[in-house]
Amino acid sequence: MKVKKGFVLGLSVLALGVLGACGTGSDEASEEKIIKVASQTTPMTDVVKVAAEAVEDGWEIQLVQVNDNIQYNELLNNDEVDANFAQHEPYMQMYNEEKDANLVALDKIYNAKVGFYSKEYTNINDIPEGTKVALPNDVSNEGRALAILAEEGLITLKEGVGVNGTLKDVTENPKNFEWLSVDLLNLAEAYDEPNVSLVYNYPTYIAKIGLKPADALFLEKTIDDRFAISLVAREDNQDSEKIAVLRRAMTSDKVREFLENEHSDTLLPAF
């Protein structure tokens, strides 16, 4: 999921209307009370909608939905929205480095249950030698996926790299896996590809082929909060009143109850 224009799937920025309490007064005064939040897909978009229901009186949270993993950062970096909610901090940092941007991760909202799925195998010991393993092609998610494989004893990584490892840091590959690097949005399709025995994925993306974390061959065992899906703003607005109001709504009891009651099978609250 390298951040470049070639992976744009076609922007569909959809302002989904008024989701919070409406203020009164002039249009200018109303605009000052509108907090625009870019997001990409469920459950992130759902969390924004729930936060809109929990926002303080006089304020309005407006969801701006996009259909790829590029535009929510582009919109925020270009001051077209006030915040976004669609990514973890390592992915945001990768965007900052590539775009010379100054985005800031604020509150961690939830940890997705990520892991590897297999169409052919139900036992890790049965995975054959020389088979293909599908990994995300962006550095931040690739490192996390490799760390999970190492945690299961399927590969060995260079000492100390942890979740920051790359394929170059694989020191032992006893099953001689062939690596298949795929855009995160397309990883689910690899599940049905021939000779692909393991596919890394998030609940959000694997759901489109009818799978959930309970169907994974193995999940991440060690939770690293750096990968929590987080509320992101810019350096220049992170201390603004708008962001303070948004942060309170995003970490409200209403949002926590929604995560626990509606998505306990796919994620863990992080606040």
Beta strands, then each sheet from edge to edge (+ up, - down):
strand 1: 14-15
strand 2: 34-39
strand 3: 60-65
strand 4: 83-88
strand 5: 103-112
strand 6: 115-117
strand 7: 132-136
strand 8: 156-157
strand 9: 170-172
strand 10: 178-182
strand 11: 196-201
strand 12: 218-219
strand 13: 229-234
strand 14: 267-269
sheet 1: 1+ 3- 2- 4- 13+ 5- 14+
sheet 2: 10+ 7+ 11+ 6- 12+
sheet 3: 8+ 9-
end
